[in-house]
């Protein structure tokens, strides 16, 4: 259920759930929302006292997530003059009337041509179709570029490279099935960060963990991988 509490004079909405856990748990989600869970026997007053004691953490977390959302600049309404990111570059969306639905990118503007500019769902579908196609091409190109580094180490090609929308991971490597899945949201981050994700997932085909040996494999291909990780975290 949704509840509201006053923290340092500010009203904060949070999702509250009682479940089989041992303690009061607090989490700031990727969209900046606040989630709280606790055992059934803990009183609401105790939960609220806990939240008041964590007010600094809550506000810091909300600001941090808001900064990431702003930096990513993903479309909200797919409307004219909306700011969007194209591989880390801040651009402006221009919605134009046309007899054909298509997108034309001419930095720093993304021209979204649709047959009905008032149709929000049409604007979204047209932009997303273009966005996903561009990202797929970019990542598949990078996969071809970096694969030889791993082929020399005895790695065979992934059985499948997939794409889907994910909320908490940039990429996933299923070592058993030898498949790699990339997050469509990589479209908004810089290309050097995308390259890190590609190399990161390929390295899992050698080391299926995050040990020192794993990062040695990543560093062999990208010596500056730590800087790329820091950049990626900003998104």
C-alpha positions in Angstrom: 0.0 0.0 0.0 1.1 3.6 -0.6 1.6 5.7 2.5 2.9 9.2 3.1 5.2 10.5 5.9 6.6 14.0 6.7 10.4 14.0 6.8 12.2 17.2 7.7 9.1 19.2 6.7 8.7 17.4 3.3 6.0 15.0 2.3 7.4 11.7 1.1 5.3 8.9 -0.4 6.5 5.3 0.0 5.2 1.8 -0.7 4.7 -0.2 2.5 4.5 -3.9 2.7 4.4 -6.4 5.5 6.1 -9.7 4.7 8.1 -12.5 6.1 11.3 -10.6 6.8 13.3 -10.2 10.1 13.9 -6.4 10.0 12.6 -3.1 8.6 14.0 -2.9 5.1 14.3 0.4 3.1 15.1 0.7 -0.6 15.2 3.5 -3.1 14.2 2.1 -6.4 15.7 2.9 -9.8 12.8 5.3 -10.6 13.4 7.2 -7.3 10.4 5.7 -5.5 10.7 4.6 -1.8 9.9 1.0 -0.8 9.7 -0.2 2.8 9.0 -3.8 4.1 8.8 -5.1 7.6 7.6 -8.1 9.7 3.9 -8.2 10.6 4.5 -7.6 14.3 6.2 -4.2 14.0 4.0 -1.2 14.7 3.5 1.5 12.1 4.9 4.0 14.6 8.1 2.1 14.8 8.4 2.0 11.0 7.8 5.8 10.8 10.4 6.4 13.5 12.8 4.3 11.5 12.1 6.3 8.3 12.7 9.6 10.2 16.0 8.3 11.4 16.9 7.6 7.8 15.7 10.9 6.3 19.2 11.9 5.1 19.7 8.6 3.4 16.2 8.8 1.8 16.6 12.3 0.4 20.2 11.5 -0.8 18.9 8.4 -2.6 16.0 10.2 -4.2 18.3 13.0 -5.5 20.9 10.4 -6.8 18.2 8.5 -8.7 16.7 11.8 -10.1 20.2 12.8 -11.3 20.6 9.5 -13.1 17.2 9.8 -14.7 17.9 13.4 -15.8 21.3 12.4 -17.2 19.9 9.5 -19.1 17.3 11.8 -20.7 15.0 9.1 -21.9 11.8 10.3 -23.6 8.7 10.7 -21.4 6.0 11.9 -23.8 7.9 11.7 -27.1 6.9 15.3 -27.6 8.4 18.2 -29.5 11.4 19.9 -27.9 11.8 17.0 -25.4 15.5 16.3 -24.5 16.8 12.8 -25.4 20.1 11.1 -25.2 21.7 9.4 -28.2 24.7 7.4 -27.1 25.5 9.9 -24.3 24.9 13.0 -26.4 22.1 15.3 -25.3 19.8 16.0 -28.2 16.4 17.6 -28.9 13.4 15.7 -30.2 11.6 17.4 -33.1 8.1 16.0 -33.9 7.1 16.6 -37.5 4.0 15.7 -39.6 4.7 13.4 -42.5 3.0 10.8 -44.7 5.4 8.1 -43.4 6.4 7.2 -39.8 10.2 7.4 -39.5 13.1 8.9 -37.5 16.0 11.0 -38.9 19.0 11.7 -36.7 20.9 14.9 -37.4 22.9 15.9 -34.3 21.9 17.6 -32.1 18.4 17.0 -33.3 16.3 13.8 -33.6 13.5 14.3 -36.2 10.4 12.2 -35.4 8.2 12.1 -38.4 4.7 10.7 -37.8 1.4 10.6 -39.7 -0.5 12.0 -36.7 1.6 14.3 -34.4 -1.2 14.2 -31.8 -1.1 10.4 -31.4 1.2 9.8 -28.4 1.3 6.1 -28.8 2.3 6.4 -32.5 5.1 8.8 -31.5 6.3 6.3 -28.9 6.2 3.3 -31.2 8.0 5.1 -34.0 10.8 6.4 -31.8 11.2 3.1 -29.9 11.4 1.1 -33.1 14.2 3.4 -34.4 16.0 3.5 -31.0 16.0 -0.3 -30.7 17.2 -0.9 -34.3 20.0 1.6 -33.9 21.1 0.1 -30.6 21.1 -3.4 -31.9 23.2 -2.5 -34.9 25.7 -0.6 -32.6 26.1 -3.5 -30.2 26.3 -6.2 -32.9 29.0 -4.1 -34.5 30.9 -3.9 -31.2 30.4 -7.7 -30.6 32.1 -8.4 -33.9 34.9 -6.0 -33.1 35.7 -7.4 -29.6 35.0 -11.1 -30.2 38.5 -11.9 -31.7 40.1 -10.9 -28.4 38.1 -13.7 -26.7 38.3 -16.2 -29.6 42.1 -16.2 -29.0 41.4 -17.4 -25.5 39.3 -20.3 -26.8 35.9 -18.7 -26.5 33.3 -19.8 -29.1 30.7 -17.4 -30.3 27.6 -16.9 -28.2 24.7 -19.2 -29.3 22.5 -16.1 -29.3 22.7 -12.4 -28.7 19.4 -11.0 -27.4 18.0 -7.6 -26.4 15.3 -6.6 -23.9 14.2 -3.9 -21.5 15.8 -4.4 -18.1 15.5 -2.4 -14.9 18.6 -3.4 -13.0 21.2 -4.8 -15.3 22.9 -3.5 -18.4 23.6 -7.0 -19.7 23.3 -10.7 -18.7 25.4 -13.7 -19.8 23.9 -17.1 -19.4 27.0 -19.2 -19.3 25.2 -22.5 -19.5 23.2 -21.6 -22.6 26.0 -19.3 -23.9 23.6 -16.5 -24.6 24.1 -12.8 -23.9 21.3 -10.3 -23.4 21.7 -6.5 -23.6 19.5 -3.8 -22.1 17.8 -1.5 -24.6 18.5 1.4 -22.3 22.2 1.3 -23.3 21.0 3.5 -26.2 21.3 6.5 -23.9 24.8 5.9 -22.5 28.2 6.8 -24.2 29.6 4.3 -26.6 32.7 3.7 -24.5 30.4 2.5 -21.7 28.5 0.3 -24.1 31.8 -1.2 -25.2 32.6 -2.0 -21.5 29.3 -3.9 -21.2 30.0 -5.9 -24.3 33.5 -6.9 -23.1 32.1 -7.6 -19.6 29.6 -10.1 -20.9 32.1 -11.8 -23.2 34.5 -12.1 -20.3 31.9 -14.1 -18.4 32.2 -16.8 -21.1 35.7 -17.3 -19.6 35.1 -16.5 -16.0 31.5 -16.9 -14.9 31.9 -14.7 -11.8 33.3 -11.3 -10.7 36.6 -12.5 -9.4 40.1 -10.9 -9.9 40.5 -13.4 -12.8 37.4 -12.0 -14.4 38.5 -8.4 -14.2 41.9 -9.4 -15.5 40.2 -10.7 -18.6 38.3 -7.4 -19.0 41.4 -5.4 -18.3 43.3 -7.3 -21.0 40.9 -5.9 -23.6 40.0 -2.6 -21.9 42.8 -1.3 -19.6 40.7 1.7 -18.7 37.7 -0.4 -17.7 37.4 1.2 -14.2 36.9 4.6 -15.7 34.2 3.2 -18.0 32.5 1.6 -15.0 32.4 4.9 -13.2 30.9 6.6 -16.3 28.3 3.9 -16.6 27.2 4.3 -13.0 26.2 7.9 -13.8 23.4 6.5 -15.9 
